[in-house]
Amino acid sequence: MAAQTILFDFTLDKDKTADEEGRQQVAKILRNELEHLFPQLELAYSMESPENGYFAVLHENKDTVVTCRIFQHGLLTLNVEYFLPDGKEPIISFDDLLQTGRSLESGLAIKLKAKKAQKLPTLKRGDVSRYFPASDERIIEYDIDKVVFEARSPFQKIQIMHSKTLGNMLLLDELQNIAESDLIYTETLMCRGVENYEGKEICILGGGDGALLYELLKENPKHVVMLEIDELVMQTCNKYLNVICGDVLEKRKTDQYEIIVGDCVEYLKKFIAEGRKFDYVFGDLTDIPITDAPEGETWDFIRTIFEHSFKVLKADGKYLTHGNGSTCKVQLRLFEEQLDLLRPKVKFTTTKAFVPSFMEEWLFYQVTFA
Ligand SMILES: C[S@@+](CC[C@H](N)C(=O)[O-])C[C@H]1O[C@@H](n2cnc3c(N)ncnc32)[C@H](O)[C@@H]1O
């Protein structure tokens, strides 16, 4: 069951909507068009303001509500909304909509000389969320057919959604983290086939989905320690994401690895004090890592993580992490600026991969002492 929201927009000549008289004229023509297409529609409310243009609400037997705005800048928007119970056919079929869109487009184009008209894809709003943002905040619609698990830990909202093509997906605070389809994410992060992990000491910051730990253990490292703050993320992934984490989250300590539940910064400080060193440190944290540090910019906290990580790296060690979507030029520049601020100085290389569940290309960093 979901509310269906259908958005149309029309670009008109600016002169036609610049003043009240013009907008009233446009509104009249629009109403005539709507009455023709949806004979049951009644005008429930309308308002005209010099600053905000024209606004109207129309409804059809109180089922379908249409809101309309005519902006003074030459834009006319039309939002159609109705509720669709489970198993019911849409009141307005896709074909009807296209037809309606076309009719509106041609009707208005002829009568108002509309320069452009478009119908956006129908938004479905209800118990299953389907829309999540890409790294550059574009809206991505996933083919989610089931909410498998949903809970709030003391740190974040944890969801496992099932996508028809990507399998189970882990979302933290409504951001996509990893899915069953994403081996390429882990392999690109660890530079599989390029780095040699055999006999190496490794530290993972975050990584609660267990995928990185699972893949690293296949490469015979000497020991891996994973610092993950959220016990519930691990329990959830152990239950619903075995495809990518195997059974590594079953046990917290073996000869090959140890999972410590806590804030990675606190444990990094402890390792620094003990003089503990690693060949590799992985930053596999959420894009905005969890911190209870008072105030401060996210970038300051991310730099703190870098600084502490480099203090536990051997002289020839490597810090490997994900950056951001490759279209996020500003974020990537800020990320690289933080690396430039580090002392002793560091240098980096990057790799790229198209991550299926992100539906975009991501950049990964390999950082070493300069
Ligand atoms: C699930 S992993 C995966 C990251 C990922 N692939 C992505 O898209 O960002 C991220 C983990 O970082 C953990 N995390 C965030 N802040 C942390 C902190 N300060 N210390 C330890 N773990 C942290 C989260 O709990 C989460 O489980």
PDBQT file of the ligand as one rigid body, heavy atoms in Angstrom, charges set to zero:
ROOT
HETATM    1  C1  LIG A 401      28.979  -1.008   7.914  1.00  0.00    +0.000 C 
HETATM    2  S1  LIG A 401      30.591  -0.388   7.684  1.00  0.00    +0.000 S 
HETATM    3  C2  LIG A 401      30.611  -0.068   6.002  1.00  0.00    +0.000 C 
HETATM    4  C3  LIG A 401      31.014   1.223   5.434  1.00  0.00    +0.000 C 
HETATM    5  C4  LIG A 401      30.526   1.321   4.044  1.00  0.00    +0.000 C 
HETATM    6  N1  LIG A 401      30.793   0.354   3.135  1.00  0.00    +0.000 N 
HETATM    7  C5  LIG A 401      29.982   2.631   3.570  1.00  0.00    +0.000 C 
HETATM    8  O1  LIG A 401      29.268   2.647   2.621  1.00  0.00    +0.000 OA
HETATM    9  O2  LIG A 401      30.228   3.657   4.198  1.00  0.00    +0.000 OA
HETATM   10  C6  LIG A 401      30.598   1.126   8.567  1.00  0.00    +0.000 C 
HETATM   11  C7  LIG A 401      30.628   0.924  10.078  1.00  0.00    +0.000 C 
HETATM   12  O3  LIG A 401      31.341   1.985  10.725  1.00  0.00    +0.000 OA
HETATM   13  C8  LIG A 401      30.917   1.948  12.087  1.00  0.00    +0.000 C 
HETATM   14  N2  LIG A 401      31.399   3.147  12.793  1.00  0.00    +0.000 N 
HETATM   15  C9  LIG A 401      31.030   4.425  12.596  1.00  0.00    +0.000 A 
HETATM   16  N3  LIG A 401      31.701   5.236  13.448  1.00  0.00    +0.000 NA
HETATM   17  C10 LIG A 401      32.516   4.423  14.189  1.00  0.00    +0.000 A 
HETATM   18  C11 LIG A 401      33.447   4.668  15.230  1.00  0.00    +0.000 A 
HETATM   19  N4  LIG A 401      33.665   5.898  15.701  1.00  0.00    +0.000 N 
HETATM   20  N5  LIG A 401      34.135   3.615  15.727  1.00  0.00    +0.000 NA
HETATM   21  C12 LIG A 401      33.930   2.355  15.266  1.00  0.00    +0.000 A 
HETATM   22  N6  LIG A 401      33.034   2.068  14.294  1.00  0.00    +0.000 NA
HETATM   23  C13 LIG A 401      32.338   3.089  13.773  1.00  0.00    +0.000 A 
HETATM   24  C14 LIG A 401      29.396   1.862  11.942  1.00  0.00    +0.000 C 
HETATM   25  O4  LIG A 401      28.786   1.390  13.114  1.00  0.00    +0.000 OA
HETATM   26  C15 LIG A 401      29.261   0.902  10.756  1.00  0.00    +0.000 C 
HETATM   27  O5  LIG A 401      28.962  -0.403  11.159  1.00  0.00    +0.000 OA
ENDROOT
TORSDOF 0
